[in-house]
Amino acid sequence: MATVAFIGLGNMGAPMAANLVRGGHDVSVFDLVPEAVNALTALGAKASGSAEQACSGAEFVISMLPAGKHVESLYLDQGLLDSAPASAILVDTSTIDADTARKLSAAAVEKGKSMVDAPVSGGVAGAAAGTLSFMCGAANPEVFEKVKPLLLDMGENVFLAGGPGAGQVAKACNNMLLSISMIGTSEALNLGAKNGLDPAVLSDIMLASSGKNWVLEVYNPCPGLMANAPASRDYEPGFMSELMLKDLELAMAAASGSETVTPLGGLAYSLYNRHVSGGMGKKDFSSIFQAIESLQSEG
């Protein structure tokens, strides 16, 4: 079992850290919210008064923070890159821009340390169930192999996408596709309903046909069709629309930086931007179904 420091106990970080505790690891935790720390210590984690204290003696340092500026501040401005043990492997599971991930990896290498970017897919439910997918970028494949068993205690799938920043690029590509799939499925269901079809029957038809996709299988956006889906809980997340917008912003930045044309990604960004600006940011990203219905009414 490993000695782990876990920094950031939000909606994703808390259940991830909890799974490490349940897996028998020696986990020290830190978060700016004392209640979040207390919840983990009740499960068996060790409370720390600072990120630096949490890292004392750690073999692995895992961070799960909201955005690139927070990750850069933690490791560079607050000096965690310097204070973490020389032998510790640093693993950032936050979803951030690839350039920041590359910058941090390069800074780690300069100090003789190793850093892996390992953003996740699967949402809060996947974090709680331990079924996340990790998309990793690492300068050294051997370092990735050392990290992989630990990540498998928090997820089911662990991929090495490439070098530093590659995990972040993979996450941006995945979530851009997810947003497009969610919008397309919502459009199809709305089209069918407006032409007299029962959305439940149409969903079954598409699930057995070439339109089959993950959204239809486990995350149907039409209310009342899938008991465990956010759509049947007034679109309580789940995965908030504002987080999908953030991921689409990262995808658009990657597209711009590489001069890649992403017309559907750009349209998805515009629709989610409009949706969030309309006050739906805290609702699940599947609530874009309601936005499609609203566009239909406006039309």
Secondary structure, DSSP 8 states (H G I E B T S, - for coil): --EEEEE--STTHHHHHHHHHHTT-EEEEE-SSHHHHHHHHTTT-EE-SSHHHHTTT-SEEEE--SSHHHHHIIIIIS-HHHHS-TT-EEEE-S---HHHHHHHHHHHHHTT-EEEE--EESHHHHHHHT-EEEEEEES-HHHHHHHHHHHHTTEEEEEEEESTTHHHHHHHHHHHHHHHHHHHHHHHHHHHHHTT--HHHHHHHHHTSTT--HHHHH---STTS-TTSGGGGTT--SSBHHHHHHHHHHHHHHHHHTT---HHHHHHHHHHHHHIIIIITTSBGGGHHHHHHHHHHH-
